[in-house]
Amino acid sequence: MGSPKSWSASSRVRRTTAMRWARFCYKVLYAVSFLAAMYAVLAHFRSAPPISSSDSDEEAPPGLDSLVHNTTTIVLSPITRAEQEQRRWIEKPNSLCFGLGNVTILTVTIDLPKAYLVQLRRNRLSYASIHGYRYCEVSTTLESSRPPAWTKVKAMMLLLSFTDIVVAMDADAIIRNNTIRIESILELEVYDLKDKDAIYTNDFQQDRQSEATPKSFINTGVYIMRNTPWIKGFLESVHKFYQSSMFQKNLERDEVMLYRMKNADEFNEHVAIIPFRYMNSPVTQDLDKYEDGDFVAHYAEEHSPDKYRELASQLATMNV
């Protein structure tokens, strides 16, 4: 057996070795943590969209022609710092947002034939480019448990979190007069629209020259909404009402009209109904109330391959 003196020396050696090993492990752990943090920072800046010092320094977006004919997934990065949190406002792929403006044109393009989609994009992107608007297109459902029309409501709710005005246009509503600005509709003094949160048109049973009233039937093929607290509450109520309704095959229009029935005074305070001739002129086999110079022609018949084949041919020859 060794002496107590030798035990003490051996113990000191073991303690010194352990302390050195602990210090070494601590340094390794610190270095690994530091490298991991640096990697995370670099990965963040690599994945984030570029931020310019001012909007005037931003890179120009891709050309219209490349967007119109694109056959792959299009997801354009946001263009301003304020929009970074909205990079994924669409929950599914195959959607598009183009432009900078505070007015956004929204169209749902679920299951459209490719030939028609190409012509529709040309129609929308050309108009948005002329007036400095944004165009957003959704081509996959955001509401898998509901009819496709409800994707428009969900997309509207999401867009109104970062844009001032959204104009919803059905996929069979075609812009025919691209000189008409959305602002010119909002400034129609005869209807006192400046304080209204939403603008719908009357339905197509009325004559072209008939004036809309607060009791007119509503058509939701084309409508305008402003980013206000009331409109957000209204859309949420309409959205939730569908979930609790016995009539879950109802279209968006039916739910809007039911909301008006239940809350007439409030609805009329915040919502205007204007004649369809201003932004939603109907064109069908039995009903043609469109006139040259109208802003939008709405080909409001049942969806079918023949309908969109014919519309694609017409759009290819239209100078809009």
Rosetta silent file (secondary structure, phi, psi, omega in degrees, C-alpha in Angstrom):
SEQUENCE: MGSPKSWSASSRVRRTTAMRWARFCYKVLYAVSFLAAMYAVLAHFRSAPPISSSDSDEEAPPGLDSLVHNTTTIVLSPITRAEQEQRRWIEKPNSLCFGLGNVTILTVTIDLPKAYLVQLRRNRLSYASIHGYRYCEVSTTLESSRPPAWTKVKAMMLLLSFTDIVVAMDADAIIRNNTIRIESILELEVYDLKDKDAIYTNDFQQDRQSEATPKSFINTGVYIMRNTPWIKGFLESVHKFYQSSMFQKNLERDEVMLYRMKNADEFNEHVAIIPFRYMNSPVTQDLDKYEDGDFVAHYAEEHSPDKYRELASQLATMNV
SCORE:     score description
SCORE:     0.000 S_00000001
   1 L     0.000  143.324  179.853    0.000    0.000    0.000 S_00000001
   2 L   -80.628  166.974  179.708    1.190    3.517   -0.769 S_00000001
   3 L   -79.909  158.087  176.210    1.669    6.205    1.765 S_00000001
   4 H   -54.590  -30.918 -179.009   -0.939    8.916    2.455 S_00000001
   5 H   -64.724  -42.770 -179.505    1.454   11.373    0.814 S_00000001
   6 H   -67.853  -35.459  177.655    1.424    9.446   -2.474 S_00000001
   7 H   -61.887  -43.031 -177.976   -2.423    9.195   -2.331 S_00000001
   8 H   -62.581  -42.133  179.355   -2.676   12.967   -1.947 S_00000001
   9 H   -64.453  -43.111  179.819   -0.385   13.608   -4.933 S_00000001
  10 H   -62.482  -39.744  179.698   -2.322   11.137   -7.096 S_00000001
  11 H   -64.378  -40.384  179.536   -5.613   12.781   -6.123 S_00000001
  12 H   -63.920  -39.904  178.797   -4.305   16.227   -7.075 S_00000001
  13 H   -61.465  -44.204 -179.228   -3.212   14.932  -10.464 S_00000001
  14 H   -64.074  -41.960 -179.827   -6.669   13.428  -11.084 S_00000001
  15 H   -64.175  -42.541  179.602   -8.412   16.668  -10.055 S_00000001
  16 H   -62.432  -41.940  179.178   -6.114   18.759  -12.264 S_00000001
  17 H   -63.806  -42.048 -179.735   -6.728   16.432  -15.223 S_00000001
  18 H   -64.085  -40.883 -179.934  -10.495   16.548  -14.666 S_00000001
  19 H   -65.317  -41.145  178.640  -10.487   20.347  -14.485 S_00000001
  20 H   -63.904  -42.156  179.526   -8.474   20.607  -17.670 S_00000001
  21 H   -63.757  -39.350  179.247  -10.844   18.186  -19.414 S_00000001
  22 H   -65.172  -43.741  178.353  -13.868   20.171  -18.183 S_00000001
  23 H   -61.560  -41.257  179.479  -12.381   23.437  -19.441 S_00000001
  24 H   -62.278  -45.448  179.564  -11.644   21.829  -22.819 S_00000001
  25 H   -62.610  -39.914  179.390  -15.232   20.491  -23.112 S_00000001
  26 H   -62.171  -43.559  179.781  -16.623   23.904  -22.154 S_00000001
  27 H   -64.311  -40.055  178.544  -14.540   25.594  -24.862 S_00000001
  28 H   -63.882  -44.500  179.630  -15.644   23.037  -27.457 S_00000001
  29 H   -62.450  -41.735  179.021  -19.293   23.486  -26.460 S_00000001
  30 H   -62.568  -43.421 -179.207  -18.964   27.274  -26.610 S_00000001
  31 H   -64.713  -42.577  178.961  -17.363   27.087  -30.051 S_00000001
  32 H   -62.387  -43.734  179.361  -20.070   24.758  -31.369 S_00000001
  33 H   -62.087  -42.024  179.864  -22.810   27.035  -29.992 S_00000001
  34 H   -63.257  -44.217 -179.847  -21.184   30.084  -31.551 S_00000001
  35 H   -65.251  -38.737  178.750  -20.872   28.386  -34.937 S_00000001
  36 H   -63.621  -42.007  178.974  -24.487   27.204  -34.788 S_00000001
  37 H   -63.887  -42.650  178.790  -25.693   30.730  -34.023 S_00000001
  38 H   -63.673  -39.714  178.596  -23.640   32.162  -36.900 S_00000001
  39 H   -62.493  -41.591 -179.917  -25.013   29.501  -39.249 S_00000001
  40 H   -63.869  -41.815  179.054  -28.586   30.355  -38.241 S_00000001
  41 H   -63.407  -46.752 -179.953  -28.006   34.066  -38.871 S_00000001
  42 H   -63.252  -39.510  179.203  -26.431   33.415  -42.271 S_00000001
  43 H   -63.902  -37.843  179.046  -29.227   31.004  -43.222 S_00000001
  44 H   -62.254  -47.638 -177.220  -31.839   33.629  -42.313 S_00000001
  45 H   -70.882  -27.114  177.913  -30.269   36.294  -44.502 S_00000001
  46 H   -69.734  -38.105 -175.771  -29.773   33.809  -47.301 S_00000001
  47 H   -85.913  -21.447 -177.646  -33.435   32.783  -47.364 S_00000001
  48 L   -73.756  148.675  176.025  -34.962   36.226  -46.826 S_00000001
  49 L   -66.611  150.705 -178.512  -35.956   38.303  -49.861 S_00000001
  50 L   -62.849  142.503  178.874  -33.601   41.142  -50.690 S_00000001
  51 L  -116.827  122.230  178.345  -34.340   44.424  -48.933 S_00000001
  52 L   -94.150  162.141 -178.664  -33.392   47.609  -50.649 S_00000001
  53 L   -68.050  -23.304  177.145  -32.781   50.900  -48.893 S_00000001
  54 L  -154.986  160.459 -179.023  -35.783   52.390  -50.657 S_00000001
  55 H   -60.098  -30.041 -177.105  -38.544   51.293  -52.970 S_00000001
  56 H   -69.202  -17.890 -179.328  -36.866   53.161  -55.835 S_00000001
  57 H   -92.646    1.539 -175.160  -33.847   50.830  -55.607 S_00000001
  58 L   -68.426  148.614  174.608  -35.882   47.643  -55.997 S_00000001
  59 L   -70.488  145.959  178.124  -35.162   45.284  -58.832 S_00000001
  60 L   -67.917  141.517  177.766  -37.760   45.244  -61.558 S_00000001
  61 L   -69.664  166.473 -179.965  -40.081   42.225  -61.420 S_00000001
  62 L   -56.492  154.439 -179.397  -40.011   39.657  -64.215 S_00000001
  63 L   -62.798  153.379 -179.210  -41.456   40.749  -67.555 S_00000001
  64 H   -58.366  -40.362 -174.260  -45.165   40.352  -68.175 S_00000001
  65 H   -63.755  -40.095  179.628  -44.619   37.958  -71.039 S_00000001
  66 H   -67.185  -32.657  177.911  -42.627   35.505  -68.924 S_00000001
  67 H   -71.718  -42.157 -177.759  -45.324   35.597  -66.232 S_00000001
  68 H   -60.256  -42.975 -173.133  -48.170   35.105  -68.693 S_00000001
  69 L   -96.591    4.984 -178.222  -46.625   32.040  -70.308 S_00000001
  70 L   -60.518  132.140 -179.959  -45.059   30.539  -67.209 S_00000001
  71 L  -110.259    0.385  178.084  -45.825   26.830  -66.938 S_00000001
  72 L  -110.550  176.248  179.071  -44.159   26.194  -63.583 S_00000001
  73 L   -59.626  132.889  178.086  -44.977   27.280  -60.081 S_00000001
  74 L  -117.157  115.376  172.440  -44.821   31.062  -59.678 S_00000001
  75 L  -134.217   99.899 -178.397  -44.310   32.482  -56.209 S_00000001
  76 L   -80.921  135.658  177.794  -42.866   35.981  -56.347 S_00000001
  77 L   -67.170  150.758  174.943  -41.071   37.226  -53.267 S_00000001
  78 L   -58.818  157.685 -171.218  -42.510   40.319  -51.584 S_00000001
  79 L  -107.543  -19.435 -179.795  -40.994   43.520  -52.792 S_00000001
  80 L  -122.627  160.535 -179.924  -40.965   45.746  -49.728 S_00000001
  81 H   -57.657  -39.624 -176.968  -39.854   45.283  -46.138 S_00000001
  82 H   -63.311  -22.486 -176.628  -43.429   45.680  -44.899 S_00000001
  83 H   -94.818    0.193 -174.752  -44.505   42.685  -46.961 S_00000001
  84 H   -58.795  -37.879 -179.416  -41.869   40.250  -45.759 S_00000001
  85 H   -70.229  -10.500 -179.056  -44.228   38.679  -43.248 S_00000001
  86 H  -101.001   16.423 -177.070  -46.678   38.078  -46.105 S_00000001
  87 L   -55.159  -33.531 -173.929  -44.312   35.929  -48.145 S_00000001
  88 L  -117.747   43.089 -178.221  -46.582   32.932  -47.683 S_00000001
  89 L   -64.384  -27.232  172.669  -50.007   34.556  -47.720 S_00000001
  90 L   -90.848  130.761 -173.869  -51.110   31.785  -50.052 S_00000001
  91 L   -85.437   -8.345 -179.039  -51.129   28.461  -48.228 S_00000001
  92 L  -125.368  162.729  177.231  -50.684   26.353  -51.349 S_00000001
  93 L   -76.336 -173.610  176.727  -48.250   26.459  -54.298 S_00000001
  94 L    61.291   40.736  175.121  -49.049   27.527  -57.878 S_00000001
  95 E  -126.978  163.898 -170.863  -50.140   31.028  -56.973 S_00000001
  96 E  -140.523  139.764  168.828  -48.883   34.365  -58.182 S_00000001
  97 E  -135.090  127.701 -177.372  -48.559   37.931  -56.921 S_00000001
  98 E  -133.535  132.116  172.990  -47.190   40.634  -59.214 S_00000001
  99 L   113.094  175.708 -170.981  -46.812   44.348  -58.637 S_00000001
 100 L  -119.164  -21.295 -163.976  -46.368   46.967  -55.956 S_00000001
 101 L   -68.528  167.871  176.686  -49.543   48.997  -55.577 S_00000001
 102 L   -86.542   -1.552  169.986  -51.973   49.356  -52.706 S_00000001
 103 E  -104.436  125.613 -178.297  -54.800   48.282  -55.020 S_00000001
 104 E  -117.841  129.249  171.845  -54.833   44.516  -55.546 S_00000001
 105 E   -92.780  127.059 -177.601  -56.795   42.633  -58.209 S_00000001
 106 E  -117.787  130.047  174.788  -57.666   39.128  -56.968 S_00000001
 107 E  -137.479  133.952  174.381  -58.769   36.205  -59.143 S_00000001
 108 E   -93.648  126.382 -172.496  -59.236   32.541  -58.211 S_00000001
 109 L  -121.339   32.831 -176.977  -58.175   30.323  -61.126 S_00000001
 110 L   -62.100  129.040  173.576  -58.799   26.812  -59.796 S_00000001
 111 L    61.513   26.107  175.979  -59.057   24.151  -62.557 S_00000001
 112 L   -79.136  143.499  174.436  -58.965   26.611  -65.456 S_00000001
 113 L   -60.781  144.204 -175.151  -57.779   25.250  -68.831 S_00000001
 114 H   -58.417  -42.886 -177.263  -54.199   26.259  -69.538 S_00000001
 115 H   -61.076  -38.611  179.533  -55.006   28.060  -72.814 S_00000001
 116 H   -73.988  -39.025 -179.701  -57.558   30.258  -71.063 S_00000001
 117 H   -59.628  -39.742  178.292  -55.348   30.866  -68.030 S_00000001
 118 H   -59.815  -45.729 -179.247  -52.592   32.239  -70.273 S_00000001
 119 H   -70.132  -36.683  178.591  -54.987   34.738  -71.857 S_00000001
 120 H   -64.364  -42.367  177.865  -56.570   35.657  -68.509 S_00000001
 121 H   -60.898  -41.501  178.735  -53.150   36.416  -67.014 S_00000001
 122 H   -60.192  -42.340  179.665  -52.349   38.649  -69.952 S_00000001
 123 H   -61.219  -47.474 -176.516  -55.615   40.509  -69.359 S_00000001
 124 H   -73.133  -46.317 -175.627  -55.001   41.017  -65.633 S_00000001
 125 H   -67.608  -35.329  176.923  -51.272   41.695  -65.708 S_00000001
 126 H   -62.754  -45.626  179.654  -51.579   44.203  -68.519 S_00000001
 127 H   -64.023  -46.386 -179.213  -54.203   46.170  -66.583 S_00000001
 128 H   -61.731  -39.092 -178.955  -52.248   45.999  -63.311 S_00000001
 129 H   -66.840  -39.205 -179.140  -49.064   47.151  -65.048 S_00000001
 130 H   -61.528  -41.850 -171.032  -50.768   50.155  -66.676 S_00000001
 131 H  -104.017    2.024  179.572  -52.151   51.509  -63.395 S_00000001
 132 L    73.067   34.311  178.188  -49.492   50.424  -60.924 S_00000001
 133 L   -98.522  171.574  171.591  -51.676   47.845  -59.191 S_00000001
 134 E  -101.698  141.850  172.517  -50.877   44.425  -57.775 S_00000001
 135 E  -117.321  126.393  176.867  -52.396   41.281  -59.311 S_00000001
 136 E  -122.197  134.956 -175.915  -52.766   38.168  -57.156 S_00000001
 137 E  -127.254  135.615  179.241  -53.963   34.837  -58.474 S_00000001
 138 E  -121.043  119.790 -175.265  -54.867   31.720  -56.473 S_00000001
 139 L  -114.390    6.252  172.741  -54.973   28.447  -58.363 S_00000001
 140 L  -133.133  152.106 -173.203  -55.372   25.942  -55.527 S_00000001
 141 L   -68.003  139.678  171.341  -58.079   25.757  -52.895 S_00000001
 142 L  -101.748   -3.013 -176.912  -57.611   27.423  -49.513 S_00000001
 143 L  -135.737   79.726 -173.183  -60.862   25.868  -48.253 S_00000001
 144 L   -64.335  -22.537 -178.496  -60.752   22.130  -48.947 S_00000001
 145 L   -91.771    2.998 -175.518  -64.041   21.531  -47.099 S_00000001
 146 L  -127.730  164.338  173.541  -65.949   24.161  -49.084 S_00000001
 147 L   -58.864  153.715 -176.404  -66.864   24.898  -52.707 S_00000001
 148 L   -55.321  -28.958 -178.576  -64.053   26.653  -54.650 S_00000001
 149 H   -58.180  -26.111 -177.730  -65.872   30.002  -54.492 S_00000001
 150 H   -75.323  -15.997  174.056  -64.987   30.209  -50.797 S_00000001
 151 H   -61.806  -32.981  178.844  -61.294   30.346  -51.608 S_00000001
 152 H   -62.514  -40.766  179.763  -61.947   33.902  -52.809 S_00000001
 153 H   -65.230  -45.434 -179.877  -63.260   34.878  -49.357 S_00000001
 154 H   -63.529  -43.664  178.562  -60.261   33.341  -47.584 S_00000001
 155 H   -63.715  -38.456  177.076  -57.816   34.977  -49.998 S_00000001
 156 H   -60.934  -44.154  179.273  -59.583   38.308  -49.522 S_00000001
 157 H   -60.808  -40.865 -178.850  -59.188   38.006  -45.746 S_00000001
 158 H   -71.204  -43.200 -178.827  -55.475   37.295  -46.114 S_00000001
 159 H   -64.477  -35.880 -177.769  -54.803   40.039  -48.655 S_00000001
 160 L   -71.755    2.191  173.186  -56.549   42.671  -46.566 S_00000001
 161 L   -84.993  -11.675 -178.582  -53.885   42.186  -43.919 S_00000001
 162 L  -147.985   14.459  174.203  -51.338   44.023  -46.078 S_00000001
 163 L  -137.615  152.537 -172.457  -53.049   45.914  -48.903 S_00000001
 164 L   -77.898  -41.427 -175.205  -55.430   48.873  -48.822 S_00000001
 165 E  -136.135  133.921  175.546  -57.984   47.898  -51.458 S_00000001
 166 E  -121.967  131.529  175.736  -58.821   44.510  -52.983 S_00000001
 167 E  -111.187  111.370  178.848  -60.899   44.068  -56.126 S_00000001
 168 E   -87.414  127.310  177.739  -62.212   40.514  -56.447 S_00000001
 169 E  -128.382  126.130  175.245  -62.906   39.437  -60.039 S_00000001
 170 L   -60.845  157.226 -177.347  -64.266   36.061  -61.041 S_00000001
 171 L   -65.820  -20.070  178.132  -62.188   34.135  -63.552 S_00000001
 172 L  -101.664   15.958  172.889  -64.858   34.662  -66.223 S_00000001
 173 E  -100.717  116.970 -172.004  -64.958   38.440  -65.660 S_00000001
 174 E  -109.206  131.227  175.715  -62.797   40.054  -68.336 S_00000001
 175 E   -73.267  118.771 -177.617  -61.385   43.588  -68.221 S_00000001
 176 L  -106.791  -21.857  179.520  -62.498   45.203  -71.494 S_00000001
 177 L  -128.309   97.836 -174.059  -61.603   48.852  -70.877 S_00000001
 178 L   -83.943    8.647  174.371  -58.193   49.219  -69.280 S_00000001
 179 L   -87.496  -12.342 -177.616  -58.392   53.018  -69.113 S_00000001
 180 L   -85.591  120.874  178.652  -60.813   52.861  -66.170 S_00000001
 181 L   -88.680  151.812  176.525  -59.065   53.108  -62.811 S_00000001
 182 H   -61.270  -37.457 -179.840  -60.441   51.564  -59.621 S_00000001
 183 H   -59.904  -33.063 -179.643  -60.142   54.991  -57.993 S_00000001
 184 H   -67.794  -28.755  175.422  -62.583   56.435  -60.535 S_00000001
 185 H   -73.598  -43.136  179.996  -65.222   53.966  -59.357 S_00000001
 186 H   -65.373  -19.544 -178.182  -64.557   54.776  -55.707 S_00000001
 187 L   -99.242   13.438  177.670  -64.980   58.462  -56.534 S_00000001
 188 L   -65.791  101.104 -172.950  -68.468   58.149  -58.065 S_00000001
 189 H   -64.260  -32.649 -175.823  -70.050   61.050  -56.203 S_00000001
 190 H   -61.960  -22.679 -179.409  -73.617   60.129  -57.110 S_00000001
 191 H  -107.561   -0.729  175.339  -73.287   57.017  -54.908 S_00000001
 192 L    50.704   61.686 -173.394  -71.237   58.596  -52.091 S_00000001
 193 L   -92.122   -6.136 -170.688  -68.725   55.734  -51.937 S_00000001
 194 L   -62.222  -26.859 -178.842  -65.875   57.511  -50.147 S_00000001
 195 L  -107.707   10.709 -178.666  -66.881   56.184  -46.708 S_00000001
 196 L   -89.530  142.104 -179.865  -68.045   52.731  -47.785 S_00000001
 197 L   -85.696  -27.293 -179.073  -66.074   49.642  -46.818 S_00000001
 198 E  -142.694  145.683  176.468  -67.382   47.445  -49.635 S_00000001
 199 E  -128.092  116.436  173.561  -68.915   48.041  -53.046 S_00000001
 200 E  -107.585  172.070  170.565  -70.989   45.336  -54.746 S_00000001
 201 E  -112.149  160.156  173.472  -73.112   45.521  -57.893 S_00000001
 202 E   -70.265  164.461 -178.540  -76.748   44.654  -58.319 S_00000001
 203 L   -81.188  176.196 -166.154  -77.584   41.329  -59.942 S_00000001
 204 L   -86.096   -0.435  177.502  -78.369   40.889  -63.600 S_00000001
 205 L   -68.644  -27.298 -178.493  -82.177   40.677  -63.383 S_00000001
 206 L   -77.863  155.741  177.401  -82.363   44.452  -63.370 S_00000001
 207 L   -67.384  158.325 -177.889  -82.162   46.529  -66.527 S_00000001
 208 L   -58.517  -40.503 -176.037  -78.849   48.074  -67.460 S_00000001
 209 L   -89.176   -1.583  179.671  -80.005   51.620  -66.722 S_00000001
 210 L   -69.517  144.506  176.280  -81.831   50.726  -63.498 S_00000001
 211 L   -86.159  140.015  176.284  -80.433   52.195  -60.314 S_00000001
 212 L   -75.049  153.444  177.036  -79.408   49.811  -57.554 S_00000001
 213 L  -128.174  167.149  177.310  -81.037   50.124  -54.130 S_00000001
 214 L   -60.274  -14.876  179.994  -80.077   48.861  -50.663 S_00000001
 215 L  -104.078    3.500 -179.675  -82.527   46.000  -51.276 S_00000001
 216 L   -62.811  147.226  169.638  -81.219   44.992  -54.698 S_00000001
 217 L   -62.105  145.904 -173.931  -80.070   41.431  -55.242 S_00000001
 218 E  -105.971  140.534  170.216  -76.276   41.305  -55.085 S_00000001
 219 E  -112.529  132.922 -176.709  -73.856   39.815  -57.577 S_00000001
 220 E  -107.067   23.327  177.849  -70.414   38.880  -56.241 S_00000001
 221 E   -68.211  -36.635  176.519  -68.667   38.376  -59.583 S_00000001
 222 E  -140.495  125.470  175.610  -66.795   41.673  -59.153 S_00000001
 223 E  -152.770  163.469 -175.774  -66.617   43.691  -55.934 S_00000001
 224 E  -122.125  137.288  175.762  -64.310   46.055  -54.072 S_00000001
 225 E  -132.777  141.359  175.620  -63.293   46.004  -50.407 S_00000001
 226 E   -98.304  155.426  178.212  -61.230   48.407  -48.341 S_00000001
 227 L   -80.415   91.728  179.241  -58.887   47.412  -45.519 S_00000001
 228 L  -134.215  158.131  177.236  -60.987   48.474  -42.499 S_00000001
 229 H   -58.031  -38.301 -178.003  -61.800   46.897  -39.132 S_00000001
 230 H   -64.670  -42.660 -176.095  -65.449   46.555  -40.143 S_00000001
 231 H   -66.766  -35.006  177.976  -64.713   44.671  -43.360 S_00000001
 232 H   -65.582  -41.878  176.792  -62.469   42.221  -41.538 S_00000001
 233 H   -65.478  -38.056  178.734  -65.226   41.533  -39.004 S_00000001
 234 H   -62.400  -48.339 -179.795  -67.766   41.220  -41.816 S_00000001
 235 H   -64.229  -38.735  177.557  -65.685   38.657  -43.712 S_00000001
 236 H   -64.278  -39.684  179.195  -65.042   36.674  -40.549 S_00000001
 237 H   -65.256  -44.863  178.335  -68.770   36.637  -39.780 S_00000001
 238 H   -62.662  -41.321 -179.912  -69.660   35.500  -43.292 S_00000001
 239 H   -63.624  -45.375 -179.520  -66.932   32.866  -43.126 S_00000001
 240 H   -71.265  -34.020 -178.602  -68.112   31.538  -39.756 S_00000001
 241 H   -60.830  -35.777  177.387  -71.771   31.687  -40.727 S_00000001
 242 H   -59.380  -41.898 -176.687  -71.092   29.131  -43.458 S_00000001
 243 H   -64.597  -31.738 -176.927  -69.704   26.702  -40.868 S_00000001
 244 H   -98.102   -0.449 -174.358  -72.849   26.907  -38.727 S_00000001
 245 L   -82.531  145.255  172.453  -75.320   27.032  -41.608 S_00000001
 246 L   -70.684  -23.707 -171.611  -77.654   24.202  -42.532 S_00000001
 247 L  -105.279   69.512 -172.836  -77.253   25.267  -46.146 S_00000001
 248 L   -79.804    5.439  170.459  -73.579   24.645  -46.718 S_00000001
 249 L   -93.482   -0.611  179.116  -74.015   24.517  -50.485 S_00000001
 250 L   -60.667  144.295  174.600  -74.801   28.223  -50.404 S_00000001
 251 L   -81.622  167.729  177.303  -72.566   30.423  -52.476 S_00000001
 252 H   -52.499  -42.711 -179.268  -70.680   33.392  -51.094 S_00000001
 253 H   -57.666  -41.846 -178.288  -73.415   35.673  -52.478 S_00000001
 254 H   -63.838  -38.634 -179.888  -76.110   33.867  -50.490 S_00000001
 255 H   -69.409  -36.994  177.133  -74.183   34.278  -47.250 S_00000001
 256 H   -63.310  -43.361 -178.484  -73.634   37.991  -47.937 S_00000001
 257 H   -70.396  -31.954  174.851  -77.340   38.505  -48.542 S_00000001
 258 H   -67.517  -37.844  176.121  -78.227   36.547  -45.406 S_00000001
 259 H   -61.584  -43.865  178.465  -75.880   38.791  -43.429 S_00000001
 260 H   -61.560  -39.859 -179.881  -77.670   41.831  -44.862 S_00000001
 261 H   -61.594  -38.047 -177.045  -81.035   40.332  -43.909 S_00000001
 262 H   -82.487  -26.497 -173.590  -79.907   39.883  -40.301 S_00000001
 263 L  -134.718   55.600 -169.423  -78.017   43.204  -39.995 S_00000001
 264 H   -59.279  -49.558 -176.207  -79.701   45.522  -42.497 S_00000001
 265 H   -63.113  -46.760  179.938  -78.897   48.888  -40.908 S_00000001
 266 H   -63.076  -44.428 -179.059  -75.262   48.054  -40.221 S_00000001
 267 H   -59.656  -47.219 -177.064  -74.816   46.517  -43.679 S_00000001
 268 H   -68.593  -25.173  176.991  -76.267   49.545  -45.466 S_00000001
 269 H   -69.619  -34.864 -172.290  -74.070   51.898  -43.454 S_00000001
 270 H  -105.426  -15.205 -172.273  -70.881   50.174  -44.597 S_00000001
 271 E  -122.343  137.569  174.207  -71.772   48.655  -47.974 S_00000001
 272 E  -112.734  145.937  172.973  -72.836   50.254  -51.262 S_00000001
 273 E  -119.131  120.686 -176.820  -74.583   48.523  -54.156 S_00000001
 274 E  -116.230  162.284  178.915  -74.060   50.205  -57.509 S_00000001
 275 L   -60.562  141.102 -175.984  -75.396   49.386  -61.016 S_00000001
 276 H   -62.218  -20.002 -177.548  -73.515   46.545  -62.686 S_00000001
 277 H   -61.308  -19.672 -178.505  -72.749   48.725  -65.717 S_00000001
 278 H   -78.991  -27.824 -176.978  -69.890   50.328  -63.785 S_00000001
 279 L  -160.614   15.870 -172.846  -67.801   47.183  -63.243 S_00000001
 280 L  -160.756   50.323 -174.209  -69.705   43.922  -63.831 S_00000001
 281 E   -75.132  125.284 -174.518  -71.652   43.930  -67.122 S_00000001
 282 E   -79.003  142.303  173.495  -73.169   40.496  -67.865 S_00000001
 283 E  -136.178  111.629  175.953  -72.657   38.603  -71.111 S_00000001
 284 L  -137.823  176.144  178.262  -74.428   35.258  -71.558 S_00000001
 285 L   -62.750  -35.002 -176.376  -76.229   33.469  -74.375 S_00000001
 286 L  -100.807   -8.450 -170.288  -79.562   34.742  -73.082 S_00000001
 287 L  -146.714  107.178  179.467  -78.462   38.004  -71.489 S_00000001
 288 E  -125.213   99.664 -179.159  -76.086   40.543  -73.003 S_00000001
 289 L  -112.769   14.941  176.185  -76.051   43.856  -71.141 S_00000001
 290 L   -81.643  142.087  173.429  -72.473   44.759  -71.969 S_00000001
 291 L  -129.011  149.746  178.711  -71.799   47.883  -74.037 S_00000001
 292 L   -52.952  134.496 -179.409  -68.597   49.068  -75.655 S_00000001
 293 L    99.279  -13.277  177.045  -66.574   51.099  -73.179 S_00000001
 294 L   -65.350  150.351 -177.944  -67.726   49.169  -70.110 S_00000001
 295 L   -66.464  -52.119 -173.567  -64.968   48.303  -67.648 S_00000001
 296 E  -130.736  136.177  169.580  -65.684   44.570  -67.227 S_00000001
 297 E  -105.985  122.595 -177.166  -67.626   41.988  -69.220 S_00000001
 298 E  -105.923  108.791 -178.825  -68.758   39.106  -67.002 S_00000001
 299 L   -85.918   74.938 -164.542  -69.374   35.893  -68.964 S_00000001
 300 L   -90.746   62.807  173.434  -71.487   34.523  -66.157 S_00000001
 301 L  -112.635  175.091  178.926  -72.579   31.128  -67.408 S_00000001
 302 L   -58.623  144.091  178.400  -71.897   27.669  -66.022 S_00000001
 303 L   -69.949  132.537  178.695  -68.243   26.677  -66.133 S_00000001
 304 L  -158.960  154.680  177.732  -67.470   24.310  -68.989 S_00000001
 305 H   -57.694  -39.336 -179.375  -64.529   23.480  -71.307 S_00000001
 306 H   -63.279  -41.177  179.454  -66.449   24.889  -74.285 S_00000001
 307 H   -59.468  -48.439 -175.751  -67.039   28.191  -72.490 S_00000001
 308 H   -74.886  -27.708  174.175  -63.369   28.686  -71.666 S_00000001
 309 H   -63.741  -44.321  179.138  -62.236   27.517  -75.103 S_00000001
 310 H   -66.731  -42.506  179.552  -64.411   30.216  -76.670 S_00000001
 311 H   -64.368  -38.174  178.465  -63.282   32.851  -74.156 S_00000001
 312 H   -61.665  -40.494  178.949  -59.622   32.012  -74.781 S_00000001
 313 H   -64.787  -42.666 -179.858  -60.154   32.575  -78.502 S_00000001
 314 H   -65.311  -44.283 -178.232  -61.892   35.894  -77.871 S_00000001
 315 H   -63.523  -33.497 -178.693  -59.244   37.121  -75.427 S_00000001
 316 H   -63.576  -23.480 -178.152  -56.459   36.288  -77.908 S_00000001
 317 H  -104.636   -5.387 -179.378  -57.926   38.840  -80.317 S_00000001
 318 L   -79.414  139.515  178.908  -58.904   41.537  -77.804 S_00000001
 319 L   -94.674   65.179  178.976  -56.716   44.617  -77.657 S_00000001
 320 L  -133.646    0.000    0.000  -56.720   44.960  -73.856 S_00000001
